[in-house]
Structures are given as C-alpha cells and as structure tokens.
Amino acid sequence: YFLRKEETVLRRWFVLVLLVGVLITRGDADLVSISLDSASILRFDENTGAFLGTLVLGGSGGLSSPRGLVYGPDGDLYVTDLFSNSVLRYRGSDGSFISAFVPSGGGLSGPRNLTFGPDGNLYVVSRDTDSVLRYNGATGAFLGAFVPSRSGGLDNPVDLVFGPDGNLYVSSINTSSVLRYNGVTGAFIGVFASGGGLSGPRGIAFGPDGNLYVVSQGTNNVLRYNGATGAFMGVFASGGGLTMPIGLTFGPDGNLYVGTRSGNIIRYNGATGAFIDVFVPAGRGGLGGSAFLTFTPRRVHGEVSLLDFVGDPAHVLLVVELRPPGETVALETRTMPLDSASRYAFSTTRLGRYDVSVKASHWLRRTLHNVLLQSDSLLDFTLTNGDIDNDNEVTLFDFGRLVAAFGSVTGDDNWDPDADLDGDEEVTLFDFGVLVRNFGSIGDD
C-alpha cells in the first residue's frame, strides 16, 4: 500500500515537472533581475535586453525588499525578502505568489542570496548572523545552520555557490575574501580567494572555464581566481560604467552579465572580459538598482532505454547528475520517475558544457560527456541491466542477491524488487539470463 501511494505521489510530481518545463521553456529564455527601488522582479529578453514585463510585482505575497533569487528544481522562483526575513516562492511561469516557503521566524536574519545544493536542499545566506542556513528543498522545513555563525571568520556574507568540487563558497564582505566549506558537512576548509585588490566582495560565480569570478564592489570590477587553487588571475571585467556592482551571472551566450546598484545591467565578453554593452540601462521597465540576476531555466529531456525490461518504466526512479566535464562530483542532482513511455524531463538554469550522468536502481550508470546544454536539450540514454546491489558493476555479489530472492513474487518474505531484473514481478530464470548475459559489465564513472 505504501509503495503504491509513494509511486502515485511521484507520478503526480513528475507530471507537474513536465507542465512547468513546458510553461517556462521558450526558444529564448528571459533575463530576470531584482529591481531594488521598486521591490520587484523584472524580465528582459535575453538576446536584446528589451523589457518583457514585471514577473513579480512589489508587494506580491508580502515582497517588500528582495535581495536574492534562484529558480528551484521545480521550476519555481524563490526570493529572499530582507524586511520579513523570509523566502517567498513564486510560480516560475507567471510570477504568481505560491507561499512563504521559509516564513518569518524560520531562523533567517538579513537574508541575502540563496541556492539549491546538490542534495536538493535550499541554502540561504543569513547576513546578520554571519551564517548559512539549510532548509528542506521540498517543504522549507529548517534543517539547521549548515555554516555556523562566523565559522572560518565569515563576516557579512552576501553570496554563495557550490563549486565544481562539490564544496560551498561564500563571499565575506568584511574580510574581503571568499571562504570555502565542505559541501556535505559545512565544515570550514579555508580561505579560497583573496588579494588581487579584492574589496567588499558581493556576487560570486564559477564560469564556463571552471574559474571563480568575484564582484569587487570596492574597486568596481570583477576579479578572476583559479577555480582549483584560488590563485588570483587578474582583473577580468571593468569599465563600461560599472558602478557599485552587486550580482553576476554567465548567460546562455557565454557572456558575463553584471547587475549594479546604479541600475545598469552590463555585459562583458565571457572569454576576454572586454566590455560589450550596457545590456539593460537603468530605468528600462522601471529597473532601479539591479541586484542579483539569473536566466530562466532550460529544459533537459529525453528517453531512457531500459534493456532487458518488460515492466512499467513509471515504476523506475532515475537519478541524473550534471557534472563539470571530466569530473565525477555532481554540481546538480535530480531524482525523478520515468513516465510510462520511459521518458524523463527537468529544468535547470545551468548552461554550457557538462557531463550528464544517469543511474537507475539495477541498471549500470551511463554518462554523456561534454554535452552542451542549450535552450532545449534532448538527451537519450541506454542502460544495461543487472546491477542488483547498485555498485555499478555486474558481479557475483549480484548473483548472491538474485539467488536469495529466487522464486519469490511481490509480498514474499524474500522478495527483492531489485532482483526482478526484467520487471515481471517475480524472480525467475529469465532474471538469471539477464545477469549471465551482462556478467562482468561495468558502468561509466
């Protein structure tokens, strides 16, 4: 009963993800920016910078002082509100208010930017307590201080990002540095980036090249640091009217976009840092004081061929990881059921080249390397069956599990659903045949 109930919930969740993906996917995405002066969220065309409309109007759901924003795995928009010390949730397709995801009294004090971690949970900078708080990514329930107050000397934090190594990086204004914390435990690792003239760091982001880009508000420029060592690499972007920069993001065109307190959103060449243009001038669409900014999510979808399987694919959970090319640490992980036609779909704001890896319960991992994620990415996978113990290879250990479950059907004491390789709801010689056929196979890293 409980398994059937869980499967029903998962199917409904999958349908919701599909609908959201369809609603927010266009041939071209939007650039979305906080407008500090109007306490609203505005949309601009990603190609021309033309004003497309107000996504979230000031006052909607109690929004009075937006400071950070991020699209969640569900395609909805999450916004921190300074005055109410909350995180508000809005529908990604039209900006309509859904709920106070983290209500006032949820532990935040002076929240700034926020991000979803590889574990699917929400991480929020609590500036007044010099900490990073973690919340359940599905319910908003408080999970505790992931980075405790002033850990590693954290002082006046603003922005945060999970890096290619899976660790958490946080900008610390009063120490003019970027600090690194263990991405699983939150333990302080060390000062990752400092020097090179860094003064009053605000927004931080890892670029398509894997390096770390940091807004230095005190010097009105963007500095670049080696993404592996933290070594200073030089001033990357400056000029073009860059005054009091706050947030930054790399766009789908590979270029760097920087929001400023003066209101301009300025674009720089993503490879050289050369000034391109004032992409969105102050005042356009009522833009007054651009803080953090992002692009609307893009859809990743496709079909998964489950070899040697005759059961219902809708009973199969798929785990998808987006990784830096050549790495095995996931930047983003999604878990979702396939539909009855063995298809999957999800939305992500990540653009550029990634390794995309998928794994299902008793199938071997398959990884597509150096995939370019664009406005709509179609990625199909074929998975090899037989990995009963989920160690990504077909060995004698899998035979042991199958022998223990042999002859069983659903409800028997020795029933093992992962040993039912062909999905016919019983463990028989057909499952042995699958195991023999694929014995010795090893999945991708």
C-alpha positions in Angstrom: 0.0 0.0 0.0 2.7 2.5 1.0 4.8 1.6 -2.1 1.7 2.2 -4.3 1.0 5.5 -2.5 4.6 6.7 -3.0 4.5 5.8 -6.7 1.3 7.8 -7.1 2.8 10.8 -5.5 6.0 10.5 -7.6 3.9 10.2 -10.8 2.0 13.4 -9.9 5.2 15.2 -9.1 6.6 14.1 -12.5 3.6 15.4 -14.4 4.0 18.7 -12.5 7.6 19.0 -13.5 6.7 18.3 -17.1 4.0 21.0 -17.1 6.3 23.5 -15.5 9.0 22.7 -18.1 6.6 23.3 -20.9 5.4 26.6 -19.4 8.8 28.1 -18.8 10.5 26.8 -22.0 10.8 29.2 -24.9 13.1 29.3 -27.8 14.9 32.0 -25.9 14.9 32.4 -22.1 14.5 35.6 -20.1 17.0 37.5 -18.1 15.4 38.0 -14.6 16.6 40.7 -12.3 15.7 42.2 -8.9 14.8 45.9 -9.1 15.7 47.2 -5.6 14.0 50.5 -5.9 10.6 49.1 -6.9 11.0 45.9 -4.8 10.0 43.8 -7.8 11.4 41.2 -10.2 11.6 42.2 -13.9 12.0 40.2 -17.1 14.1 41.2 -20.1 14.7 39.5 -23.4 18.0 37.5 -23.3 19.0 38.5 -26.8 18.1 42.2 -27.0 17.6 43.3 -23.4 14.1 44.5 -24.2 11.7 44.8 -21.3 9.2 41.9 -21.3 7.3 42.7 -18.2 7.2 42.5 -14.4 7.4 39.0 -13.3 6.8 39.7 -9.6 5.2 43.0 -8.6 6.4 44.6 -5.4 4.0 43.7 -2.6 3.0 40.3 -4.1 3.0 37.8 -1.2 4.4 40.5 1.0 7.5 41.2 -1.1 9.0 44.5 0.2 12.8 44.1 -0.1 14.0 41.4 -2.4 17.7 40.6 -2.1 18.4 37.2 -3.7 16.7 34.9 -6.2 17.0 31.5 -7.6 15.0 29.1 -9.7 14.4 25.8 -7.9 14.4 22.2 -9.2 10.6 22.5 -9.5 10.9 25.5 -11.9 9.5 27.9 -9.3 11.3 31.2 -8.4 12.5 31.6 -4.8 13.2 35.1 -3.5 14.7 36.3 -0.2 12.9 39.2 1.5 15.1 41.3 3.8 12.4 43.1 5.9 10.4 40.0 6.6 13.4 37.6 7.0 11.7 35.1 4.7 12.0 33.2 1.4 9.0 33.7 -0.8 8.0 31.3 -3.6 6.5 32.3 -6.9 5.4 30.3 -9.9 8.2 30.2 -12.5 5.8 30.6 -15.4 3.9 33.7 -14.5 5.3 35.0 -11.2 2.1 34.4 -9.2 2.6 34.0 -5.5 2.6 30.5 -4.1 3.6 30.7 -0.5 6.1 31.8 2.1 8.5 28.9 1.6 10.5 29.9 4.6 8.3 32.2 6.7 9.3 34.9 9.1 10.7 33.3 12.3 12.3 30.5 10.3 15.8 31.4 11.6 16.8 34.0 8.9 18.1 37.4 9.8 19.0 39.8 7.0 18.8 37.1 4.2 20.8 37.7 1.0 21.3 35.3 -1.8 20.3 31.6 -1.9 20.9 28.5 -3.9 19.8 24.9 -4.1 22.6 22.4 -3.3 23.5 19.1 -5.0 21.4 17.4 -2.3 18.3 19.3 -3.4 18.0 21.4 -0.2 17.9 25.2 -0.1 20.9 27.1 1.3 20.4 30.8 2.3 22.9 33.4 3.5 21.8 34.9 6.8 23.8 38.0 6.8 23.1 39.4 10.2 24.1 36.1 11.9 27.1 35.6 9.6 25.9 32.1 8.7 24.4 29.9 6.0 21.1 28.1 6.9 19.8 25.0 5.3 16.1 24.2 4.6 14.4 21.1 3.2 14.2 21.7 -0.6 10.7 20.2 -0.8 9.0 21.5 2.3 11.0 24.5 3.5 11.5 22.9 6.9 14.5 24.3 8.8 17.4 21.8 8.8 19.9 23.8 10.8 22.9 26.1 10.4 24.9 24.5 7.7 27.7 27.1 8.2 27.6 28.2 11.8 27.9 31.8 12.8 31.3 33.3 11.9 32.7 29.9 11.0 36.2 30.4 9.5 35.9 34.2 10.2 32.8 34.6 8.0 31.8 38.3 8.4 29.0 40.0 6.5 28.3 37.3 3.9 26.3 38.0 0.7 26.5 35.3 -2.0 27.1 31.6 -2.1 27.7 28.9 -4.8 28.5 25.2 -4.9 31.7 24.7 -6.9 32.8 22.0 -9.3 34.4 20.2 -6.4 31.0 20.0 -4.6 32.1 22.4 -1.8 30.3 25.6 -0.8 31.9 29.0 -1.5 30.7 32.1 0.3 31.7 35.8 -0.2 32.6 37.6 3.0 32.5 41.4 2.7 34.3 42.5 5.8 37.2 40.1 5.3 37.4 40.8 1.6 37.6 37.1 0.8 35.7 34.1 -0.4 35.6 31.2 2.1 35.3 27.5 1.3 33.3 25.0 3.3 32.8 21.2 3.0 29.8 20.7 0.7 28.5 17.8 2.8 29.2 18.8 6.4 29.6 22.6 6.2 32.9 22.4 8.0 35.3 25.3 7.2 38.1 24.3 4.8 39.9 27.6 4.3 40.1 31.0 2.7 39.9 30.2 -1.0 40.2 33.6 -2.7 41.6 36.9 -1.5 44.1 39.5 -2.6 44.4 41.0 -6.0 42.7 44.1 -4.8 39.5 42.3 -3.8 37.4 44.8 -1.7 33.9 44.2 -0.5 33.1 41.1 -2.5 29.5 40.6 -3.4 28.4 38.2 -6.2 30.4 35.1 -7.0 30.1 32.5 -9.8 32.1 29.8 -11.4 32.4 30.4 -15.1 32.3 28.0 -18.1 36.0 27.8 -17.8 35.8 26.5 -14.2 37.3 29.6 -12.7 35.8 31.7 -9.9 34.6 35.2 -10.7 34.0 37.6 -7.9 32.4 41.1 -7.8 34.8 43.5 -6.1 32.4 46.3 -5.2 35.0 48.5 -3.5 37.0 48.6 -6.8 34.1 48.5 -9.2 35.4 45.5 -11.2 35.2 41.7 -11.5 38.2 39.6 -10.5 39.1 36.1 -11.6 40.6 33.4 -9.5 41.8 29.9 -10.4 38.9 27.6 -9.8 41.1 24.8 -8.4 43.7 26.7 -6.3 42.1 30.1 -5.7 45.2 31.9 -7.1 44.5 35.4 -8.4 44.4 35.5 -12.2 43.7 39.2 -12.7 41.0 41.8 -13.2 38.6 40.2 -15.6 36.0 42.9 -16.3 35.8 46.7 -15.6 34.7 49.9 -17.2 31.6 50.5 -19.3 30.0 52.4 -16.4 30.5 49.6 -13.9 29.5 51.3 -10.6 28.6 49.6 -7.4 28.3 46.1 -8.9 26.4 43.5 -6.9 25.4 40.3 -8.7 26.8 38.5 -11.7 25.8 35.5 -13.9 27.0 33.9 -17.1 24.4 33.9 -19.8 23.4 31.3 -22.4 25.6 33.2 -24.9 28.6 32.5 -22.6 29.0 36.2 -21.8 29.1 37.7 -18.3 26.2 39.9 -17.0 26.7 42.2 -14.0 23.9 43.9 -12.1 24.7 47.3 -10.5 23.2 49.4 -7.7 23.2 52.3 -10.2 20.6 50.2 -12.2 22.5 49.2 -15.3 23.0 45.6 -16.3 26.3 45.4 -18.1 27.5 42.7 -20.5 31.1 41.6 -20.9 32.7 39.1 -23.2 32.7 35.8 -21.3 36.1 34.8 -22.6 38.1 38.0 -22.6 36.2 40.3 -20.2 36.0 43.0 -22.8 33.1 45.4 -22.4 30.3 44.7 -24.9 27.4 47.0 -23.9 25.0 48.2 -21.3 22.6 45.4 -21.9 19.8 46.8 -19.9 20.1 50.5 -18.9 18.8 51.9 -15.6 15.1 52.9 -15.9 14.1 50.4 -18.6 10.9 48.8 -17.4 11.3 50.6 -14.2 14.6 49.0 -13.4 16.2 50.8 -10.4 19.1 49.2 -8.7 19.8 45.7 -10.2 21.0 43.3 -7.5 21.2 39.6 -8.2 20.1 38.3 -11.6 19.6 35.0 -13.4 18.2 33.4 -16.5 15.1 31.3 -16.7 15.6 27.6 -16.6 16.0 25.5 -19.7 14.5 22.0 -20.3 16.6 18.8 -20.4 14.6 15.8 -21.5 14.8 12.5 -23.4 14.1 8.8 -23.5 15.8 6.1 -21.4 16.0 2.6 -23.0 15.9 0.1 -20.1 17.5 -3.0 -21.6 16.0 -6.5 -20.7 13.0 -5.0 -19.0 9.3 -5.7 -19.7 7.8 -3.9 -16.7 6.3 -0.4 -16.4 9.0 2.2 -16.7 6.9 4.5 -14.5 8.0 2.4 -11.5 11.6 3.2 -12.2 13.4 6.2 -10.5 16.1 7.9 -12.5 19.0 9.8 -10.9 20.5 12.5 -13.1 23.8 14.3 -12.3 25.2 17.4 -14.0 29.0 17.5 -13.6 31.9 19.6 -14.8 33.4 17.9 -17.8 35.8 15.2 -16.8 34.8 15.3 -13.1 32.7 12.9 -11.1 31.4 15.3 -8.4 27.8 16.4 -9.2 27.0 20.1 -9.4 23.3 19.3 -9.5 21.4 16.0 -8.9 17.8 15.3 -9.8 15.8 12.2 -8.9 12.6 11.6 -10.8 10.4 8.8 -12.0 10.3 7.9 -15.7 6.9 8.1 -17.4 5.1 5.1 -18.9 6.9 5.8 -22.2 10.3 5.7 -20.4 10.9 9.5 -20.8 12.2 12.0 -18.3 12.3 15.8 -18.1 13.6 18.5 -15.8 14.6 22.2 -15.9 17.9 23.8 -15.0 19.5 27.2 -15.1 22.8 25.7 -15.9 24.0 26.5 -19.4 27.2 25.5 -21.2 29.1 22.2 -21.3 28.6 19.4 -18.7 28.9 15.7 -18.3 25.4 14.3 -17.8 25.2 11.0 -15.9 22.2 8.8 -15.2 21.6 5.8 -13.0 18.6 3.7 -12.2 18.2 1.1 -9.5 19.5 -2.1 -11.1 21.0 -0.6 -14.2 24.6 0.5 -14.8 25.5 4.2 -14.9 25.7 5.9 -18.3 27.5 9.2 -18.8 27.4 11.5 -21.8 30.5 13.7 -21.9 30.9 17.4 -22.7 27.3 17.9 -23.5 26.2 21.4 -24.5 23.1 22.4 -22.5 21.1 24.9 -24.5 17.5 26.3 -24.7 16.1 22.7 -25.1 18.4 19.7 -24.7 17.3 16.3 -25.9 19.5 13.6 -24.4 18.7 9.9 -24.8 20.3 7.1 -22.8 20.6 3.3 -23.0 21.1 1.4 -19.7 22.5 -2.1 -19.1 20.6 -4.3 -16.7 21.9 -6.5 -13.8 23.4 -4.2 -11.1 21.2 -5.6 -8.3 23.5 -4.3 -5.4 23.8 -0.9 -7.1 27.6 -0.9 -7.1 27.8 0.0 -10.8 29.1 -3.4 -11.9 27.6 -6.9 -12.5 29.4 -9.4 -10.3 29.0 -12.4 -8.1 27.5 -10.2 -5.4 24.6 -9.6 -7.7 24.2 -13.4 -8.2 24.1 -13.7 -4.5 21.2 -11.3 -4.2 19.3 -13.0 -7.0 19.8 -16.5 -5.5 18.4 -15.2 -2.2 15.3 -13.9 -3.9 14.9 -16.7 -6.5 11.3 -18.0 -6.8 9.8 -15.0 -5.0 7.0 -12.8 -6.0 5.7 -9.5 -4.6 4.8 -9.9 -1.0 7.0 -12.9 -0.2 9.4 -12.6 2.7 12.4 -13.0 0.4 11.1 -10.6 -2.3 13.8 -8.3 -3.6 12.4 -5.8 -6.2 16.0 -5.1 -7.5 16.4 -8.8 -8.2 13.4 -8.7 -10.5 15.6 -7.6 -13.4 13.0 -8.0 -16.2 10.2 -6.3 -14.2 7.6 -9.1 -14.4 7.1 -9.1 -10.6 8.8 -12.4 -10.0 12.4 -13.6 -9.8 12.9 -16.4 -12.2 15.3 -18.0 -14.7 14.7 -15.1 -17.0 16.3 -12.8 -14.5 19.2 -15.2 -14.2 19.5 -15.0 -18.0 19.8 -11.2 -17.8 22.5 -11.5 -15.2 24.5 -14.1 -17.1 24.3 -12.1 -20.3 25.6 -8.9 -18.7 28.0 -10.5 -16.2 31.3 -8.6 -15.9 29.8 -5.3 -17.3 30.9 -2.1 -15.6 29.1 1.2 -15.8 30.6 4.6 -16.6 32.1 6.7 -13.8 
